[in-house]
Amino acid sequence: MPSSFEETDAWKTARELAKIVYGLCRRESLSRDFGLCDQLRRAATSVMNNIAEGWESVHAAEKKQAYNYARRSCGEVRSLSYILLDNPFITADEHSALLRHCVQAGQLASGLIRSVDPR
C-alpha cells in the first residue's frame, strides 16, 4: 500500500496526463487559444490535485468526493480532446494517446473511489 499520494499509480498517471496537456498547450498554434488552453490545463491539473486532496483527507465522504472530482475532470479533458482533434491542433494518433491517458487516469480514480467503501 502506498504511503503517500505521490506513490499511487492514480496520481502518477494524472501527473503524466497534466504533462501531456501542458506540452500540447505550448505548441504555437494551440497556445494562441488562451481559453481552450486554460480550460485544458485546469482540468488536467484538477485530476492530480483532487487525487492528492482525497488521499490527504481523513473523512471517507471527502475522499470519495475528491476522487470523484478527479474522475470527472478526466472526462472533461477527454471531451476537450475532441476539440483539439477537430480543429486540428493534434493528430489522430496524438488524440488516441491522450484518450488512453484520460481513460487510465479515470479508471484509477474510480479504483480509489471503490477503495473508500467499507468491505
Secondary structure, DSSP 8 states (H G I E B T S, - for coil): --SSGGGSHHHHHHHHHHHHHHHHHTSHHHHT-HHHHHHHHHHHHHHHHHHHHHHH-SSHHHHHHHHHHHHHHHHHHHHHHHHHHHTTSS-HHHHHHHHHHHHHHHHHHHHHHHHHS--
